[in-house]
Amino acid sequence: MPAKFIKSTILPFTIVAIFAWTLSFNLNQYNLQLTGALILLYFASKIFFRSLTSSFFVTTIVLVSIILLLIFTSGGILSPIFFILDFLLIAIALLLSPSQAIVTALTLICLFLWQNYQDLSSSMIINLISLILITPLAIVLSKSYLKNLESQGKISILKEAIKDEQIDNLLWISTTAKPSLSTIINSITDIVMYLNPKEDTGLFPNQLLEKLKTTQKDLISLYTSTGTLEKSIKESSDKMEL
């Protein structure tokens, strides 16, 4: 039997089990002990389940069990804390999946109808309708929340990629570009000084000398611009961290 199918049946089975527990006079006397066991199960899940998904699942099962235990023993469909079920469905949709919220709502509605179908009052009908209406809202909220998390994750990944690219650029400028330009500028400066004697001997064309001087100036400007670029990258990196 697939593990996914087993996992999907645990929540409705838990709801039915808690409902049957509260209907039994013999078991109903041990509600406090059952609550204590559920709390121990919660802490055990934090210790033994390393997977975040498994921990969320067990935590949700414990949360559902405790809340239903309180509602079923305090009046069921007419319980003064019945409204907590609306928030519970939203929590299930967020922590587990929208389909689990639908299954939970249908299971609860069936149990309440089975228990009270002979004497349904207007208050009971209103409570059942509230469960029906809150279910699609819980699904919409969970999907919007997941999309928001996904977009935040993409933004974080993009920021990390930009930051890595900035670091690579800074390293290339400081370790490759600037030293190489400095070496070329020094070499051209030495050549210009060698080809530019105090007296014109006519051994070297003046056009070649002027081109070398122009190249020298361009390289000096390029070397200066690398410093400006390096400063700009550092400033943008600091802004992203803020």
MDAnalysis code that builds the backbone (N, CA, C; Angstrom):
import MDAnalysis as mda
import numpy as np

u = mda.Universe.empty(726, n_residues=242, atom_resindex=np.repeat(np.arange(242), 3), trajectory=True)
u.add_TopologyAttr("name", ["N", "CA", "C"] * 242)
u.add_TopologyAttr("resid", np.arange(1, 243))
u.add_TopologyAttr("resname", ["MET", "PRO", "ALA", "LYS", "PHE", "ILE", "LYS", "SER", "THR", "ILE", "LEU", "PRO", "PHE", "THR", "ILE", "VAL", "ALA", "ILE", "PHE", "ALA", "TRP", "THR", "LEU", "SER", "PHE", "ASN", "LEU", "ASN", "GLN", "TYR", "ASN", "LEU", "GLN", "LEU", "THR", "GLY", "ALA", "LEU", "ILE", "LEU", "LEU", "TYR", "PHE", "ALA", "SER", "LYS", "ILE", "PHE", "PHE", "ARG", "SER", "LEU", "THR", "SER", "SER", "PHE", "PHE", "VAL", "THR", "THR", "ILE", "VAL", "LEU", "VAL", "SER", "ILE", "ILE", "LEU", "LEU", "LEU", "ILE", "PHE", "THR", "SER", "GLY", "GLY", "ILE", "LEU", "SER", "PRO", "ILE", "PHE", "PHE", "ILE", "LEU", "ASP", "PHE", "LEU", "LEU", "ILE", "ALA", "ILE", "ALA", "LEU", "LEU", "LEU", "SER", "PRO", "SER", "GLN", "ALA", "ILE", "VAL", "THR", "ALA", "LEU", "THR", "LEU", "ILE", "CYS", "LEU", "PHE", "LEU", "TRP", "GLN", "ASN", "TYR", "GLN", "ASP", "LEU", "SER", "SER", "SER", "MET", "ILE", "ILE", "ASN", "LEU", "ILE", "SER", "LEU", "ILE", "LEU", "ILE", "THR", "PRO", "LEU", "ALA", "ILE", "VAL", "LEU", "SER", "LYS", "SER", "TYR", "LEU", "LYS", "ASN", "LEU", "GLU", "SER", "GLN", "GLY", "LYS", "ILE", "SER", "ILE", "LEU", "LYS", "GLU", "ALA", "ILE", "LYS", "ASP", "GLU", "GLN", "ILE", "ASP", "ASN", "LEU", "LEU", "TRP", "ILE", "SER", "THR", "THR", "ALA", "LYS", "PRO", "SER", "LEU", "SER", "THR", "ILE", "ILE", "ASN", "SER", "ILE", "THR", "ASP", "ILE", "VAL", "MET", "TYR", "LEU", "ASN", "PRO", "LYS", "GLU", "ASP", "THR", "GLY", "LEU", "PHE", "PRO", "ASN", "GLN", "LEU", "LEU", "GLU", "LYS", "LEU", "LYS", "THR", "THR", "GLN", "LYS", "ASP", "LEU", "ILE", "SER", "LEU", "TYR", "THR", "SER", "THR", "GLY", "THR", "LEU", "GLU", "LYS", "SER", "ILE", "LYS", "GLU", "SER", "SER", "ASP", "LYS", "MET", "GLU", "LEU"])
u.atoms.positions = np.array([
    [0.851, -1.199, 0.000],
    [0.000, 0.000, 0.000],
    [0.887, 1.248, 0.000],
    [0.669, 2.179, -0.896],
    [1.531, 3.354, -0.989],
    [1.542, 4.160, 0.299],
    [2.720, 4.686, 0.625],
    [2.854, 5.469, 1.855],
    [2.017, 6.739, 1.804],
    [1.871, 7.306, 0.602],
    [1.083, 8.530, 0.453],
    [-0.380, 8.293, 0.796],
    [-0.910, 7.110, 0.384],
    [-2.301, 6.784, 0.689],
    [-2.490, 6.588, 2.190],
    [-1.544, 5.898, 2.813],
    [-1.622, 5.672, 4.259],
    [-1.597, 7.002, 5.002],
    [-0.715, 7.892, 4.565],
    [-0.596, 9.195, 5.219],
    [-1.870, 10.017, 5.063],
    [-2.532, 9.897, 3.911],
    [-3.749, 10.669, 3.669],
    [-4.929, 10.163, 4.477],
    [-4.868, 8.901, 4.942],
    [-5.981, 8.332, 5.719],
    [-5.800, 8.486, 7.224],
    [-4.606, 8.886, 7.650],
    [-4.348, 8.994, 9.088],
    [-5.206, 10.081, 9.724],
    [-5.323, 11.237, 9.049],
    [-6.069, 12.358, 9.636],
    [-7.556, 12.032, 9.808],
    [-8.271, 11.550, 8.761],
    [-9.682, 11.199, 8.985],
    [-9.860, 10.062, 9.996],
    [-8.926, 9.096, 10.011],
    [-8.987, 8.025, 11.003],
    [-8.839, 8.587, 12.411],
    [-7.943, 9.555, 12.577],
    [-7.746, 10.185, 13.886],
    [-9.010, 10.907, 14.342],
    [-9.666, 11.615, 13.415],
    [-10.900, 12.337, 13.747],
    [-11.979, 11.369, 14.213],
    [-12.157, 10.270, 13.475],
    [-13.165, 9.271, 13.836],
    [-12.817, 8.622, 15.176],
    [-11.511, 8.362, 15.400],
    [-11.092, 7.724, 16.646],
    [-11.365, 8.626, 17.855],
    [-11.067, 9.914, 17.727],
    [-11.331, 10.850, 18.818],
    [-12.830, 10.970, 19.065],
    [-13.604, 10.986, 17.991],
    [-15.060, 11.067, 18.109],
    [-15.603, 9.837, 18.845],
    [-15.119, 8.641, 18.463],
    [-15.564, 7.410, 19.125],
    [-15.116, 7.380, 20.585],
    [-13.918, 7.899, 20.848],
    [-13.410, 7.956, 22.226],
    [-14.352, 8.764, 23.111],
    [-14.774, 9.905, 22.636],
    [-15.629, 10.776, 23.452],
    [-17.049, 10.208, 23.609],
    [-17.478, 9.346, 22.699],
    [-18.808, 8.733, 22.823],
    [-18.825, 7.580, 23.822],
    [-17.650, 7.014, 24.067],
    [-17.549, 5.891, 24.993],
    [-17.460, 6.405, 26.433],
    [-18.397, 5.932, 27.283],
    [-18.407, 6.380, 28.671],
    [-17.150, 5.913, 29.404],
    [-16.692, 4.698, 29.111],
    [-15.508, 4.163, 29.794],
    [-14.236, 4.900, 29.395],
    [-14.093, 5.193, 28.098],
    [-12.892, 5.878, 27.627],
    [-12.917, 7.364, 27.937],
    [-14.112, 7.935, 27.984],
    [-14.258, 9.370, 28.198],
    [-13.694, 9.812, 29.543],
    [-13.568, 8.882, 30.466],
    [-13.038, 9.214, 31.789],
    [-11.531, 9.468, 31.756],
    [-10.895, 9.060, 30.679],
    [-9.437, 9.185, 30.582],
    [-9.023, 10.270, 29.587],
    [-9.843, 11.280, 29.442],
    [-9.523, 12.372, 28.519],
    [-8.235, 13.093, 28.914],
    [-8.058, 13.286, 30.205],
    [-6.858, 13.979, 30.689],
    [-5.605, 13.168, 30.371],
    [-5.690, 11.847, 30.573],
    [-4.544, 10.984, 30.268],
    [-4.249, 10.983, 28.766],
    [-5.316, 10.968, 27.963],
    [-5.123, 11.001, 26.513],
    [-4.457, 12.308, 26.079],
    [-4.871, 13.413, 26.676],
    [-4.244, 14.708, 26.358],
    [-2.767, 14.697, 26.717],
    [-2.449, 14.123, 27.877],
    [-1.036, 14.015, 28.271],
    [-0.230, 13.161, 27.312],
    [-0.835, 12.049, 26.847],
    [-0.142, 11.181, 25.888],
    [0.092, 11.899, 24.563],
    [-0.881, 12.707, 24.143],
    [-0.728, 13.465, 22.900],
    [0.383, 14.500, 23.015],
    [0.478, 15.137, 24.172],
    [1.552, 16.118, 24.390],
    [2.916, 15.423, 24.362],
    [2.997, 14.226, 24.971],
    [4.248, 13.458, 24.918],
    [4.588, 13.073, 23.490],
    [3.560, 12.713, 22.709],
    [3.778, 12.391, 21.291],
    [4.325, 13.594, 20.534],
    [3.848, 14.771, 20.882],
    [4.327, 16.002, 20.233],
    [5.822, 16.194, 20.485],
    [6.240, 16.069, 21.752],
    [7.660, 16.262, 22.075],
    [8.515, 15.131, 21.502],
    [7.971, 13.925, 21.461],
    [8.726, 12.805, 20.878],
    [8.963, 13.018, 19.392],
    [7.974, 13.619, 18.701],
    [8.138, 13.879, 17.268],
    [9.262, 14.871, 17.008],
    [9.440, 15.821, 17.925],
    [10.518, 16.797, 17.768],
    [11.891, 16.154, 17.931],
    [11.947, 15.060, 18.713],
    [13.229, 14.401, 18.988],
    [13.567, 13.366, 17.922],
    [12.571, 12.551, 17.557],
    [12.847, 11.392, 16.705],
    [12.652, 11.648, 15.217],
    [11.842, 12.630, 14.869],
    [11.609, 12.903, 13.443],
    [12.524, 14.034, 12.997],
    [13.526, 13.681, 12.196],
    [14.469, 14.676, 11.688],
    [13.891, 15.430, 10.494],
    [12.995, 14.759, 9.766],
    [12.393, 15.390, 8.588],
    [11.396, 16.454, 9.021],
    [11.507, 17.648, 8.391],
    [10.598, 18.746, 8.726],
    [9.160, 18.403, 8.346],
    [8.968, 17.698, 7.228],
    [7.626, 17.320, 6.783],
    [6.972, 16.363, 7.773],
    [7.718, 15.359, 8.229],
    [7.176, 14.399, 9.196],
    [6.841, 15.077, 10.516],
    [7.707, 15.984, 10.947],
    [7.463, 16.702, 12.192],
    [6.195, 17.550, 12.098],
    [6.012, 18.232, 10.961],
    [4.801, 19.027, 10.741],
    [3.555, 18.136, 10.771],
    [3.666, 16.954, 10.162],
    [2.518, 16.053, 10.087],
    [2.100, 15.588, 11.481],
    [3.058, 15.127, 12.270],
    [2.745, 14.657, 13.624],
    [2.224, 15.801, 14.478],
    [2.839, 16.986, 14.351],
    [2.381, 18.152, 15.113],
    [0.930, 18.487, 14.777],
    [0.584, 18.414, 13.499],
    [-0.790, 18.721, 13.080],
    [-1.766, 17.682, 13.612],
    [-1.388, 16.404, 13.576],
    [-2.249, 15.339, 14.100],
    [-2.509, 15.555, 15.591],
    [-1.468, 15.899, 16.340],
    [-1.617, 16.154, 17.778],
    [-2.519, 17.362, 18.013],
    [-2.297, 18.433, 17.234],
    [-3.121, 19.636, 17.365],
    [-4.593, 19.335, 17.081],
    [-4.851, 18.596, 16.006],
    [-6.221, 18.230, 15.654],
    [-6.854, 17.386, 16.759],
    [-6.111, 16.426, 17.275],
    [-6.651, 15.527, 18.303],
    [-7.027, 16.283, 19.566],
    [-6.169, 17.171, 20.027],
    [-6.447, 17.909, 21.265],
    [-7.647, 18.840, 21.086],
    [-7.697, 19.551, 19.967],
    [-8.812, 20.482, 19.738],
    [-10.129, 19.729, 19.604],
    [-10.139, 18.625, 18.866],
    [-11.372, 17.848, 18.714],
    [-11.796, 17.212, 20.027],
    [-10.836, 16.794, 20.819],
    [-11.158, 16.243, 22.134],
    [-11.886, 17.279, 22.989],
    [-11.433, 18.515, 22.930],
    [-12.084, 19.588, 23.688],
    [-13.485, 19.887, 23.138],
    [-13.615, 19.929, 21.811],
    [-14.903, 20.278, 21.204],
    [-15.934, 19.175, 21.402],
    [-15.512, 17.918, 21.163],
    [-16.457, 16.799, 21.297],
    [-16.944, 16.625, 22.731],
    [-16.092, 16.949, 23.706],
    [-16.490, 16.767, 25.104],
    [-17.162, 18.003, 25.696],
    [-17.241, 19.086, 24.936],
    [-17.874, 20.309, 25.464],
    [-19.134, 20.686, 24.689],
    [-19.773, 19.692, 24.080],
    [-21.030, 19.975, 23.395],
    [-21.058, 19.637, 21.931],
    [-19.944, 19.219, 21.370],
    [-19.912, 18.840, 19.967],
    [-20.230, 19.998, 19.042],
    [-21.281, 19.837, 18.238],
    [-21.629, 20.862, 17.264],
    [-22.119, 22.154, 17.928],
    [-22.569, 22.048, 19.184],
    [-23.024, 23.229, 19.929],
    [-21.987, 23.689, 20.957],
    [-20.757, 23.215, 20.806],
    [-19.696, 23.603, 21.740],
    [-19.418, 25.107, 21.647],
    [-19.182, 25.754, 22.788],
    [-18.877, 27.191, 22.749],
    [-17.550, 27.513, 22.060],
    [-16.711, 26.500, 21.868],
    [-15.431, 26.736, 21.181],
    [-15.451, 26.110, 19.782],
    [-16.656, 25.928, 19.231],
    [-16.788, 25.329, 17.893],
    [-16.064, 26.150, 16.826],
    [-15.998, 27.469, 17.023],
    [-15.386, 28.356, 16.030],
    [-13.906, 28.047, 15.808],
    [-13.277, 27.363, 16.774],
    [-11.853, 27.033, 16.625],
    [-11.636, 26.118, 15.415],
    [-12.667, 25.367, 15.042],
    [-12.550, 24.477, 13.879],
    [-12.252, 25.260, 12.601],
    [-12.749, 26.493, 12.509],
    [-12.462, 27.314, 11.329],
    [-10.963, 27.574, 11.205],
    [-10.342, 27.932, 12.326],
    [-8.893, 28.172, 12.326],
    [-8.117, 26.869, 12.151],
    [-8.692, 25.775, 12.653],
    [-8.029, 24.479, 12.512],
    [-7.944, 24.066, 11.044],
    [-9.004, 24.296, 10.290],
    [-8.993, 23.959, 8.859],
    [-7.943, 24.779, 8.106],
    [-7.811, 26.050, 8.476],
    [-6.781, 26.894, 7.843],
    [-5.394, 26.365, 8.179],
    [-5.195, 25.969, 9.448],
    [-3.891, 25.431, 9.864],
    [-3.571, 24.140, 9.126],
    [-4.566, 23.274, 8.951],
    [-4.340, 22.009, 8.228],
    [-3.976, 22.281, 6.774],
    [-4.652, 23.234, 6.155],
    [-4.355, 23.570, 4.753],
    [-2.945, 24.122, 4.610],
    [-2.499, 24.879, 5.598],
    [-1.156, 25.468, 5.544],
    [-0.074, 24.445, 5.869],
    [-0.275, 23.658, 6.938],
    [0.767, 22.752, 7.417],
    [0.829, 21.455, 6.622],
    [-0.316, 20.966, 6.153],
    [-0.336, 19.707, 5.399],
    [-0.606, 19.958, 3.923],
    [-1.887, 20.084, 3.557],
    [-2.243, 20.334, 2.157],
    [-3.700, 20.743, 2.095],
    [-4.123, 21.437, 1.033],
    [-5.533, 21.798, 0.879],
    [-6.459, 20.575, 0.840],
    [-5.995, 19.486, 0.236],
    [-6.833, 18.282, 0.163],
    [-7.119, 17.712, 1.547],
    [-6.134, 17.799, 2.448],
    [-6.340, 17.327, 3.814],
    [-7.372, 18.175, 4.542],
    [-7.393, 19.478, 4.247],
    [-8.402, 20.361, 4.846],
    [-9.800, 19.983, 4.364],
    [-9.919, 19.636, 3.080],
    [-11.219, 19.220, 2.526],
    [-11.682, 17.925, 3.185],
    [-10.768, 16.952, 3.315],
    [-11.107, 15.665, 3.935],
    [-11.532, 15.874, 5.387],
    [-10.825, 16.737, 6.104],
    [-11.166, 17.018, 7.501],
    [-12.553, 17.625, 7.620],
    [-12.839, 18.617, 6.777],
    [-14.150, 19.276, 6.814],
    [-15.272, 18.284, 6.506],
    [-15.092, 17.454, 5.480],
    [-16.122, 16.477, 5.120],
    [-16.330, 15.449, 6.230],
    [-15.230, 15.002, 6.836],
    [-15.336, 14.031, 7.931],
    [-16.098, 14.605, 9.116],
    [-15.768, 15.837, 9.484],
    [-16.440, 16.479, 10.617],
    [-17.925, 16.697, 10.325],
    [-18.233, 17.148, 9.126],
    [-19.635, 17.393, 8.759],
    [-20.434, 16.088, 8.813],
    [-19.858, 15.003, 8.295],
    [-20.542, 13.703, 8.315],
    [-20.772, 13.225, 9.748],
    [-19.776, 13.385, 10.602],
    [-19.917, 12.950, 11.998],
    [-20.973, 13.762, 12.733],
    [-20.960, 15.079, 12.534],
    [-21.939, 15.932, 13.210],
    [-23.353, 15.645, 12.708],
    [-23.505, 15.421, 11.397],
    [-24.818, 15.098, 10.845],
    [-25.312, 13.746, 11.357],
    [-24.406, 12.772, 11.417],
    [-24.783, 11.440, 11.908],
    [-25.218, 11.499, 13.368],
    [-24.568, 12.353, 14.145],
    [-24.876, 12.456, 15.572],
    [-26.155, 13.255, 15.842],
    [-26.478, 14.220, 14.965],
    [-27.569, 15.149, 15.269],
    [-28.638, 15.228, 14.171],
    [-28.693, 14.238, 13.267],
    [-29.612, 14.366, 12.125],
    [-31.076, 14.375, 12.549],
    [-31.408, 13.813, 13.725],
    [-32.812, 13.754, 14.147],
    [-33.324, 15.067, 14.725],
    [-32.443, 15.882, 15.271],
    [-32.879, 17.131, 15.906],
    [-31.948, 18.297, 15.529],
    [-31.792, 18.514, 14.248],
    [-30.961, 19.634, 13.790],
    [-31.656, 20.954, 14.101],
    [-30.925, 21.840, 14.775],
    [-31.456, 23.168, 15.076],
    [-30.809, 24.187, 14.145],
    [-31.315, 25.411, 14.204],
    [-30.750, 26.463, 13.352],
    [-29.293, 26.740, 13.712],
    [-28.951, 26.658, 14.993],
    [-27.558, 26.883, 15.419],
    [-26.637, 25.813, 14.849],
    [-27.114, 24.563, 14.857],
    [-26.309, 23.484, 14.302],
    [-26.093, 23.668, 12.809],
    [-27.157, 24.045, 12.110],
    [-27.061, 24.244, 10.657],
    [-26.083, 25.378, 10.340],
    [-26.139, 26.462, 11.134],
    [-25.220, 27.587, 10.921],
    [-23.775, 27.140, 11.118],
    [-23.531, 26.340, 12.145],
    [-22.168, 25.853, 12.391],
    [-21.680, 24.952, 11.261],
    [-22.567, 24.114, 10.751],
    [-22.177, 23.253, 9.633],
    [-21.885, 24.067, 8.378],
    [-22.704, 25.092, 8.139],
    [-22.490, 25.951, 6.974],
    [-21.159, 26.705, 7.101],
    [-20.823, 27.087, 8.340],
    [-19.548, 27.798, 8.536],
    [-18.366, 26.908, 8.164],
    [-18.466, 25.603, 8.467],
    [-17.403, 24.671, 8.069],
    [-17.316, 24.547, 6.554],
    [-18.476, 24.525, 5.908],
    [-18.503, 24.405, 4.449],
    [-17.900, 25.644, 3.793],
    [-18.210, 26.807, 4.348],
    [-17.735, 28.052, 3.739],
    [-16.269, 28.328, 4.033],
    [-15.783, 27.899, 5.199],
    [-14.397, 28.199, 5.567],
    [-13.409, 27.322, 4.801],
    [-13.864, 26.173, 4.302],
    [-12.949, 25.253, 3.617],
    [-12.337, 25.852, 2.349],
    [-13.133, 26.406, 1.411],
    [-12.493, 27.036, 0.237],
    [-11.629, 28.235, 0.606],
    [-12.016, 28.962, 1.675],
    [-11.187, 30.084, 2.114],
    [-9.836, 29.593, 2.616],
    [-9.844, 28.484, 3.358],
    [-8.585, 27.912, 3.844],
    [-7.692, 27.478, 2.689],
    [-8.304, 26.925, 1.637],
    [-7.533, 26.488, 0.462],
    [-6.899, 27.680, -0.245],
    [-7.678, 28.750, -0.419],
    [-7.165, 29.951, -1.080],
    [-6.025, 30.569, -0.270],
    [-6.205, 30.651, 1.039],
    [-5.163, 31.230, 1.889],
    [-3.881, 30.407, 1.841],
    [-4.016, 29.077, 1.872],
    [-2.823, 28.227, 1.850],
    [-2.083, 28.351, 0.526],
    [-2.824, 28.404, -0.589],
    [-2.169, 28.539, -1.898],
    [-1.483, 29.892, -2.030],
    [-2.128, 30.943, -1.533],
    [-1.522, 32.278, -1.592],
    [-0.265, 32.320, -0.744],
    [-0.312, 31.686, 0.418],
    [0.849, 31.661, 1.317],
    [2.019, 30.905, 0.682],
    [1.712, 29.748, 0.059],
    [2.760, 28.964, -0.582],
    [3.381, 29.712, -1.767],
    [2.546, 30.414, -2.539],
    [3.072, 31.202, -3.656],
    [3.965, 32.327, -3.147],
    [3.564, 32.922, -2.030],
    [4.366, 33.990, -1.442],
    [5.723, 33.461, -0.983],
    [5.710, 32.279, -0.348],
    [6.968, 31.665, 0.072],
    [7.845, 31.333, -1.126],
    [7.212, 30.843, -2.192],
    [7.965, 30.493, -3.392],
    [8.624, 31.720, -4.010],
    [7.862, 32.828, -4.079],
    [8.417, 34.058, -4.652],
    [9.541, 34.597, -3.781],
    [9.387, 34.505, -2.451],
    [10.450, 34.956, -1.557],
    [11.700, 34.110, -1.724],
    [11.494, 32.801, -1.939],
    [12.636, 31.919, -2.153],
    [13.370, 32.252, -3.436],
    [12.612, 32.553, -4.491],
    [13.239, 32.925, -5.765],
    [14.014, 34.228, -5.627],
    [13.431, 35.187, -4.883],
    [14.125, 36.464, -4.678],
    [15.413, 36.245, -3.905],
    [15.360, 35.371, -2.882],
    [16.556, 35.095, -2.086],
    [17.640, 34.448, -2.938],
    [17.215, 33.487, -3.785],
    [18.183, 32.824, -4.664],
    [18.809, 33.832, -5.631],
    [17.962, 34.745, -6.154],
    [18.468, 35.753, -7.079],
    [19.458, 36.681, -6.383],
    [19.138, 37.072, -5.146],
    [20.050, 37.939, -4.396],
    [21.384, 37.255, -4.133],
    [21.326, 35.949, -3.806],
    [22.561, 35.207, -3.564],
    [23.391, 35.105, -4.840],
    [22.698, 34.890, -5.970],
    [23.414, 34.788, -7.248],
    [24.082, 36.117, -7.600],
    [23.358, 37.223, -7.377],
    [23.914, 38.550, -7.652],
    [25.101, 38.821, -6.734],
    [24.947, 38.431, -5.468],
    [26.028, 38.655, -4.503],
    [27.278, 37.863, -4.900],
    [27.088, 36.599, -5.323],
    [28.232, 35.793, -5.763],
    [28.889, 36.403, -6.997],
    [28.055, 36.915, -7.906],
    [28.591, 37.543, -9.115],
    [29.385, 38.797, -8.761],
    [28.898, 39.555, -7.784],
    [29.607, 40.762, -7.360],
    [30.960, 40.409, -6.735],
    [30.966, 39.355, -5.932],
    [32.224, 38.927, -5.311],
    [33.227, 38.494, -6.376],
    [32.742, 37.736, -7.375],
    [33.633, 37.308, -8.468],
    [34.191, 38.511, -9.231],
    [33.331, 39.498, -9.472],
    [33.785, 40.698, -10.186],
    [34.833, 41.464, -9.388],
    [34.604, 41.584, -8.080],
    [35.569, 42.292, -7.229],
    [36.915, 41.561, -7.211],
    [36.845, 40.230, -7.114],
    [38.090, 39.458, -7.117],
    [38.822, 39.605, -8.448],
    [38.071, 39.585, -9.570],
    [38.710, 39.716, -10.880],
    [39.349, 41.098, -11.035],
    [38.661, 42.136, -10.564],
    [39.198, 43.498, -10.677],
    [40.469, 43.651, -9.855],
    [40.424, 43.145, -8.608],
    [41.552, 43.369, -7.699],
    [42.746, 42.459, -7.986],
    [42.491, 41.236, -8.493],
    [43.583, 40.280, -8.682],
    [44.066, 40.156, -10.121],
    [43.234, 40.543, -11.083],
    [43.606, 40.361, -12.495],
    [43.645, 41.671, -13.264],
    [42.530, 42.385, -13.278],
    [42.426, 43.570, -14.128],
    [43.410, 44.660, -13.726],
    [43.363, 45.076, -12.468],
    [44.213, 46.184, -12.029],
    [45.707, 45.844, -12.102],
    [46.151, 44.667, -11.618],
    [47.583, 44.353, -11.766],
    [48.034, 44.276, -13.225],
    [47.200, 43.703, -14.103],
    [47.580, 43.591, -15.508],
    [47.680, 44.963, -16.163],
    [46.697, 45.815, -15.902],
    [46.732, 47.174, -16.452],
    [47.931, 47.948, -15.928],
    [48.221, 47.770, -14.643],
    [49.370, 48.473, -14.059],
    [50.676, 48.051, -14.731],
    [50.799, 46.750, -14.997],
    [52.018, 46.250, -15.657],
    [52.138, 46.798, -17.080],
    [51.011, 46.801, -17.816],
    [51.034, 47.311, -19.192],
    [51.360, 48.800, -19.221],
    [50.757, 49.563, -18.295],
    [51.011, 51.014, -18.250],
    [52.474, 51.287, -17.960],
    [53.055, 50.568, -17.014],
    [54.470, 50.760, -16.684],
    [55.368, 50.425, -17.875],
    [55.019, 49.346, -18.595],
    [55.829, 48.949, -19.754],
    [55.754, 50.007, -20.856],
    [54.524, 50.503, -21.136],
    [54.382, 51.520, -22.174],
    [55.066, 52.819, -21.751],
    [55.006, 53.151, -20.469],
    [55.679, 54.357, -19.972],
    [57.179, 54.252, -20.185],
    [57.745, 53.075, -19.920],
    [59.181, 52.876, -20.144],
    [59.529, 53.013, -21.623],
    [58.663, 52.471, -22.503],
    [58.918, 52.562, -23.946],
    [58.844, 54.016, -24.405],
    [57.820, 54.759, -23.891],
    [57.681, 56.168, -24.282],
    [58.885, 56.974, -23.827],
    [59.354, 56.729, -22.625],
    [60.524, 57.454, -22.119],
    [61.772, 57.096, -22.934],
    [61.861, 55.835, -23.376],
    [63.021, 55.424, -24.167],
    [62.980, 56.027, -25.566],
    [61.761, 56.128, -26.151],
    [61.628, 56.645, -27.505],
    [61.509, 58.155, -27.558],
    [61.520, 58.808, -26.413],
    [61.347, 60.256, -26.369],
    [62.597, 60.907, -25.767],
    [63.743, 60.840, -26.495],
    [64.977, 61.441, -25.981],
    [64.894, 62.969, -25.983],
    [65.826, 63.571, -25.289],
    [65.849, 65.040, -25.206],
    [66.078, 65.674, -26.580],
    [66.858, 65.012, -27.403],
    [67.128, 65.547, -28.735],
    [66.512, 64.628, -29.783],
    [65.895, 65.202, -30.806],
    [65.263, 64.438, -31.885],
    [66.329, 63.891, -32.801],
    [66.518, 62.554, -32.740],
    [67.554, 61.920, -33.576],
    [66.981, 61.440, -34.904],
    [65.643, 61.391, -34.994],
    [64.996, 60.953, -36.235],
    [65.004, 59.460, -36.436],
    [65.417, 58.715, -35.385],
    [65.461, 57.261, -35.524],
    [64.070, 56.629, -35.448],
    [63.132, 57.283, -34.700],
    [61.793, 56.731, -34.523],
    [60.762, 57.723, -35.022],
    [59.751, 57.271, -35.766],
    [58.721, 58.186, -36.292],
    [57.948, 58.827, -35.146],
    [57.650, 60.109, -35.323],
    [56.871, 60.828, -34.303],
    [55.451, 60.272, -34.174],
    [54.892, 59.757, -35.294],
    [53.531, 59.215, -35.246],
    [53.451, 58.001, -34.304],
    [54.476, 57.157, -34.341],
    [54.504, 55.997, -33.452],
    [54.578, 56.433, -32.004],
    [55.358, 57.442, -31.741],
    [55.501, 57.951, -30.373],
    [54.182, 58.531, -29.866],
    [53.469, 59.271, -30.745],
    [52.195, 59.877, -30.345],
    [51.134, 58.800, -30.077],
    [51.144, 57.767, -30.904],
    [50.185, 56.670, -30.677],
    [50.453, 55.972, -29.348],
    [51.713, 55.799, -29.024],
    [52.054, 55.176, -27.741],
    [51.605, 56.047, -26.574],
    [51.783, 57.379, -26.713],
    [51.347, 58.292, -25.653],
    [49.826, 58.267, -25.488],
    [49.126, 58.214, -26.653],
    [47.655, 58.144, -26.588],
    [47.196, 56.851, -25.921],
    [47.835, 55.759, -26.282],
    [47.508, 54.469, -25.662],
    [47.792, 54.490, -24.169],
    [48.877, 55.152, -23.813],
    [49.233, 55.274, -22.401],
    [48.141, 56.019, -21.619],
    [47.641, 57.112, -22.184],
    [46.581, 57.888, -21.526],
    [45.293, 57.075, -21.402],
    [44.954, 56.337, -22.475],
    [43.735, 55.518, -22.452],
    [43.822, 54.434, -21.376],
    [44.977, 53.822, -21.269],
    [45.148, 52.772, -20.265],
    [45.087, 53.331, -18.846],
    [45.639, 54.529, -18.662],
    [45.562, 55.177, -17.339],
    [44.100, 55.482, -16.981],
    [43.326, 55.957, -17.982],
    [41.894, 56.216, -17.751],
    [41.152, 54.927, -17.423],
    [41.493, 53.843, -18.137],
    [40.858, 52.554, -17.884],
    [41.197, 52.050, -16.487],
    [42.452, 52.227, -16.066],
    [42.870, 51.809, -14.723],
    [42.093, 52.582, -13.653],
    [41.891, 53.881, -13.899],
    [41.124, 54.710, -12.955],
    [39.672, 54.264, -12.893],
    [39.112, 53.890, -14.040],
    [37.705, 53.464, -14.076],
    [37.486, 52.145, -13.341],
    [38.496, 51.274, -13.297],
    [38.348, 50.023, -12.541],
    [38.174, 50.310, -11.048],
    [38.853, 51.343, -10.566],
    [38.675, 51.735, -9.164],
    [37.266, 52.243, -8.901],
    [36.746, 53.035, -9.850],
    [35.367, 53.535, -9.719],
    [34.368, 52.391, -9.759],
    [34.581, 51.425, -10.683],
    [33.696, 50.264, -10.796],
    [33.741, 49.423, -9.518],
    [34.926, 49.238, -8.978],
    [35.078, 48.469, -7.747],
    [34.316, 49.111, -6.587],
    [34.395, 50.422, -6.484],
    [33.681, 51.164, -5.438],
    [32.172, 51.045, -5.621],
    [31.710, 51.117, -6.880],
    [30.284, 51.022, -7.165],
    [29.729, 49.645, -6.801],
    [30.475, 48.581, -7.106],
    [30.037, 47.226, -6.771],
    [29.953, 47.044, -5.263],
    [30.912, 47.561, -4.534],
    [30.904, 47.453, -3.074],
    [29.701, 48.186, -2.479],
    [29.382, 49.360, -3.020],
    [28.238, 50.124, -2.506],
    [26.922, 49.399, -2.769],
    [26.759, 48.828, -3.964],
    [25.523, 48.095, -4.278],
    [25.400, 46.833, -3.442],
    [26.543, 46.187, -3.144],
    [26.522, 44.995, -2.295],
    [26.105, 45.355, -0.875],
    [26.572, 46.484, -0.373],
    [26.196, 46.932, 0.979],
    [24.699, 47.251, 1.038],
    [24.161, 47.854, -0.018],
    [22.723, 48.186, -0.051],
    [21.869, 46.922, -0.048],
    [22.307, 45.886, -0.759],
    [21.539, 44.634, -0.798],
    [21.511, 43.957, 0.556],
    [22.603, 44.055, 1.314],
    [22.649, 43.453, 2.641],
    [21.717, 44.168, 3.602],
    [21.550, 45.486, 3.379],
    [20.629, 46.236, 4.230],
    [19.194, 45.909, 3.892],
])
